[in-house]
Amino acid sequence: MHIVVIGWLYVVLLMALTEPSFTSGVVTFLLYGLFPLGIVVYLGQAPARRRLRQRAEQAEARAATPAPEPSAPPAAPSAAGGRVDPDQ
């Protein structure tokens, strides 16, 4: 997308340079170049901003939930047929 932006600005700059007066050149550059291109870039970056916002919300949700307590390790089976002897 960057190459399109650079190309569009180049074309609009050349259009502005060919205008008969400085004022009309500035108006041409703003109305044909910067304002429409700013809108297109803003709309083009919307999915990236949405993904960034979702990742931030997910990280915030993960930080807000407490970590689970570590559980005790499972009891090892005894030599008596895989059963755990309660007297041990």
Backbone as numpy.savetxt, mean C-alpha at the origin, in Angstrom:
# Nx Ny Nz CAx CAy CAz Cx Cy Cz
3.69 3.16 -15.03 2.88 4.34 -15.03 3.74 5.59 -15.03
4.94 5.48 -14.50 5.81 6.65 -14.44 6.20 7.14 -15.84
6.40 6.23 -16.76 6.79 6.63 -18.10 5.66 7.40 -18.78
4.43 7.04 -18.50 3.27 7.75 -19.07 3.21 9.16 -18.49
3.44 9.30 -17.21 3.43 10.62 -16.57 4.52 11.51 -17.15
5.72 10.96 -17.28 6.83 11.73 -17.83 6.54 12.13 -19.27
6.03 11.20 -20.07 5.70 11.50 -21.46 4.62 12.57 -21.58
3.58 12.45 -20.78 2.50 13.44 -20.82 3.01 14.82 -20.43
3.81 14.89 -19.38 4.34 16.19 -18.98 5.26 16.78 -20.05
6.01 15.95 -20.73 6.88 16.43 -21.80 6.06 17.03 -22.93
5.02 16.34 -23.35 4.17 16.83 -24.43 3.49 18.13 -24.02
2.97 18.18 -22.81 2.29 19.40 -22.36 3.28 20.55 -22.20
4.47 20.27 -21.76 5.49 21.32 -21.66 5.80 21.90 -23.04
5.94 21.03 -24.03 6.19 21.53 -25.39 5.00 22.33 -25.92
3.79 21.90 -25.59 2.61 22.68 -25.98 2.63 24.05 -25.32
3.00 24.08 -24.04 3.03 25.35 -23.32 4.11 26.27 -23.87
5.22 25.72 -24.29 6.30 26.54 -24.84 5.93 27.16 -26.18
5.03 26.55 -26.91 4.64 27.09 -28.21 3.52 28.12 -28.12
2.99 28.36 -26.94 1.94 29.36 -26.77 2.52 30.76 -27.01
1.71 31.69 -27.53 2.24 33.03 -27.86 2.62 33.88 -26.65
2.02 33.68 -25.50 2.38 34.48 -24.33 2.71 33.58 -23.15
3.43 34.17 -22.19 3.81 33.43 -21.00 2.58 32.99 -20.21
1.62 33.86 -20.08 0.42 33.56 -19.31 -0.36 32.40 -19.91
-0.55 32.43 -21.21 -1.28 31.32 -21.83 -0.47 30.03 -21.76
0.86 30.12 -21.77 1.68 28.93 -21.60 1.53 28.30 -20.23
1.48 29.15 -19.20 1.29 28.65 -17.83 -0.09 28.03 -17.68
-1.10 28.70 -18.23 -2.46 28.17 -18.15 -2.56 26.84 -18.88
-1.95 26.77 -20.06 -1.94 25.50 -20.81 -1.27 24.40 -20.00
-0.13 24.70 -19.40 0.59 23.69 -18.64 -0.23 23.22 -17.44
-0.90 24.16 -16.78 -1.69 23.78 -15.61 -2.95 23.02 -15.99
-3.68 23.53 -16.99 -4.98 22.94 -17.32 -4.86 21.66 -18.15
-3.81 21.55 -18.96 -3.64 20.32 -19.75 -2.65 19.35 -19.10
-1.86 19.85 -18.16 -0.81 19.01 -17.61 -0.98 18.64 -16.16
-0.72 19.59 -15.28 -0.63 19.26 -13.86 -1.96 18.86 -13.24
-3.01 19.60 -13.48 -4.29 19.27 -12.84 -4.84 17.92 -13.29
-4.97 17.67 -14.60 -5.49 16.34 -15.00 -4.56 15.20 -14.60
-3.25 15.44 -14.70 -2.31 14.39 -14.35 -2.33 14.11 -12.85
-2.50 15.14 -12.05 -2.62 14.93 -10.61 -3.82 14.07 -10.26
-4.93 14.30 -10.95 -6.14 13.50 -10.71 -5.91 12.05 -11.13
-5.30 11.86 -12.30 -5.05 10.50 -12.80 -4.10 9.74 -11.88
-3.05 10.40 -11.43 -2.09 9.74 -10.53 -2.75 9.42 -9.20
-3.55 10.34 -8.68 -4.25 10.10 -7.42 -5.18 8.89 -7.54
-5.95 8.82 -8.61 -6.85 7.69 -8.81 -6.08 6.40 -9.07
-4.95 6.51 -9.76 -4.15 5.32 -10.05 -3.49 4.73 -8.82
-3.23 5.57 -7.83 -2.59 5.10 -6.60 -3.59 4.63 -5.55
-4.88 4.70 -5.84 -5.90 4.31 -4.86 -5.76 2.85 -4.40
-5.54 1.88 -5.29 -5.38 0.50 -4.80 -4.18 0.33 -3.86
-3.09 1.02 -4.16 -1.92 0.91 -3.29 -2.19 1.53 -1.92
-2.90 2.66 -1.90 -3.25 3.28 -0.62 -4.19 2.39 0.17
-5.13 1.72 -0.51 -6.06 0.82 0.16 -5.32 -0.37 0.77
-4.37 -0.96 0.02 -3.59 -2.08 0.55 -2.77 -1.64 1.76
-2.17 -0.46 1.67 -1.37 0.04 2.78 -2.23 0.27 4.02
-3.42 0.81 3.84 -4.32 1.04 4.96 -4.77 -0.29 5.58
-5.06 -1.30 4.73 -5.48 -2.60 5.25 -4.35 -3.27 6.02
-3.12 -3.17 5.52 -1.98 -3.76 6.23 -1.77 -3.08 7.57
-1.94 -1.77 7.62 -1.79 -1.05 8.88 -2.88 -1.46 9.86
-4.12 -1.62 9.38 -5.20 -2.05 10.26 -4.98 -3.47 10.77
-4.46 -4.35 9.91 -4.18 -5.72 10.34 -3.07 -5.75 11.38
-2.03 -4.93 11.18 -0.94 -4.88 12.15 -1.44 -4.31 13.48
-2.31 -3.33 13.41 -2.87 -2.75 14.62 -3.75 -3.77 15.35
-4.52 -4.55 14.60 -5.37 -5.57 15.22 -4.52 -6.67 15.86
-3.43 -7.03 15.19 -2.54 -8.05 15.77 -1.87 -7.53 17.03
-1.53 -6.25 17.05 -0.88 -5.69 18.23 -1.88 -5.54 19.38
-3.15 -5.38 19.07 -4.16 -5.19 20.11 -4.56 -6.50 20.78
-4.45 -7.61 20.09 -4.82 -8.90 20.68 -3.65 -9.42 21.51
-3.93 -9.91 22.72 -2.83 -10.42 23.56 -2.31 -11.74 23.00
-1.05 -11.96 23.25 -0.43 -13.22 22.81 -0.94 -14.36 23.68
-1.18 -15.53 23.10 -1.67 -16.66 23.90 -0.59 -17.13 24.88
-1.05 -17.59 26.03 -0.14 -18.12 27.04 0.46 -19.43 26.53
1.74 -19.64 26.77 2.32 -20.93 26.35 1.74 -22.05 27.20
1.31 -23.10 26.55 0.70 -24.23 27.27 1.78 -25.20 27.72
1.42 -26.03 28.68 2.34 -27.04 29.18 2.56 -28.09 28.10
3.75 -28.63 28.03 3.99 -29.68 27.02 3.16 -30.91 27.33
2.76 -31.64 26.31 1.95 -32.84 26.54 2.73 -33.88 27.32
2.01 -34.66 28.11 2.65 -35.71 28.91 3.15 -36.81 28.00
4.34 -37.26 28.28 4.93 -38.34 27.48 4.31 -39.67 27.90
4.00 -40.54 26.95 3.44 -41.86 27.30 4.48 -42.69 28.05
4.01 -43.49 28.98 4.92 -44.34 29.74 5.19 -45.63 28.96
6.02 -46.42 29.52 6.38 -47.68 28.88 5.26 -48.71 28.99
4.21 -48.43 29.77 3.13 -49.39 30.01 2.04 -49.22 28.95
2.35 -49.50 27.74 1.35 -49.55 26.69 0.83 -48.20 26.22
1.59 -47.18 26.38 1.18 -45.88 25.87 0.25 -45.14 26.82
-0.04 -45.70 27.98 -0.90 -45.00 28.94 -0.05 -44.22 29.90
-0.61 -43.14 30.41 0.10 -42.33 31.40 -0.33 -42.81 32.76
0.63 -43.14 33.58 0.35 -43.59 34.92 0.17 -42.37 35.81
-1.00 -42.20 36.47 -1.23 -41.01 37.29 -0.36 -40.97 38.53
0.22 -42.11 38.96 1.05 -42.13 40.16 2.46 -41.62 39.90
2.82 -41.42 38.72 4.18 -41.00 38.43 4.37 -39.54 38.59
